[in-house]
Amino acid sequence: MPNGATWVERAAMGELRAVISPTASDRGNDFHHAVHVFAATVALRNYRQGPRIIDFGCGTGWFVRFFADKGLAVFRTEITFDMLADA
């Protein structure tokens, strides 16, 4: 049995705590988030396939909104209903 909060419990924790780490410091979550945003920005700069992408395990939808704000249609997938409801 896994330790820590379930995905349903994490969904209620808010953006970064839900998808990165519910027990890390805000500074730690902010750092990991900044790395992910940098990677997404680089990926977007090099993406040439069309106006649609898939976000597997979209969590609360932060990157769904990130890519949608850049004009892409984002198909989102998530196995936890509570996370998908936020997305």
C-alpha positions in Angstrom: 0.0 0.0 0.0 1.5 3.4 -0.9 2.4 5.9 1.7 1.1 9.5 1.7 -2.0 11.1 0.3 -4.1 9.4 -2.4 -4.5 11.2 -5.7 -8.1 12.1 -4.7 -6.7 13.7 -1.5 -4.0 15.5 -3.5 -6.5 16.9 -5.9 -7.9 19.0 -3.1 -4.4 20.4 -2.2 -4.1 22.9 -5.1 -2.0 23.1 -8.1 1.6 22.4 -7.2 1.0 20.4 -4.0 -1.4 18.2 -5.9 0.8 17.2 -8.8 4.4 17.7 -7.6 4.7 17.0 -3.9 2.2 17.4 -1.1 5.0 17.3 1.5 7.7 19.4 -0.1 8.3 23.0 0.7 6.7 25.7 -1.4 10.2 26.6 -2.5 10.9 23.0 -3.6 7.6 22.8 -5.5 8.2 26.2 -7.1 11.7 25.0 -8.3 10.4 21.8 -9.8 7.5 23.7 -11.4 9.9 26.2 -13.0 11.9 23.3 -14.5 8.7 21.9 -16.0 7.7 25.3 -17.4 11.1 25.7 -18.9 10.9 22.2 -20.5 7.3 22.9 -21.8 8.5 26.3 -23.3 11.4 24.6 -25.1 9.1 21.8 -26.3 6.5 24.4 -27.6 9.3 26.3 -29.4 10.3 23.1 -31.2 6.7 21.7 -31.8 5.8 21.7 -35.4 3.1 19.0 -35.7 -0.1 21.1 -35.6 -2.6 22.7 -33.3 -3.3 19.7 -31.0 -1.4 17.9 -28.3 -2.2 15.3 -25.7 -1.4 15.8 -22.0 -1.2 12.3 -20.4 -1.8 12.5 -16.7 -2.8 16.2 -16.8 -3.4 16.4 -13.0 -5.1 19.6 -12.2 -4.6 21.0 -15.7 -1.8 23.5 -15.3 -0.1 22.5 -18.5 -3.5 22.1 -20.2 -4.0 25.9 -19.6 -0.4 26.7 -20.4 -0.6 25.1 -23.9 -4.2 26.3 -24.5 -3.1 29.9 -23.8 -0.5 29.4 -26.6 -3.3 28.5 -29.0 -3.1 24.7 -28.9 -6.1 22.4 -28.5 -5.2 20.0 -25.6 -6.7 16.6 -25.2 -6.3 15.8 -21.5 -6.2 12.4 -19.8 -6.2 11.6 -16.1 -7.1 8.5 -14.1 -8.2 10.4 -11.0 -11.7 12.0 -11.5 -11.0 14.7 -8.9 -7.9 15.8 -10.7 -9.6 15.8 -14.1 -12.5 17.8 -12.6 -10.0 20.6 -11.7 -8.4 20.4 -15.1 
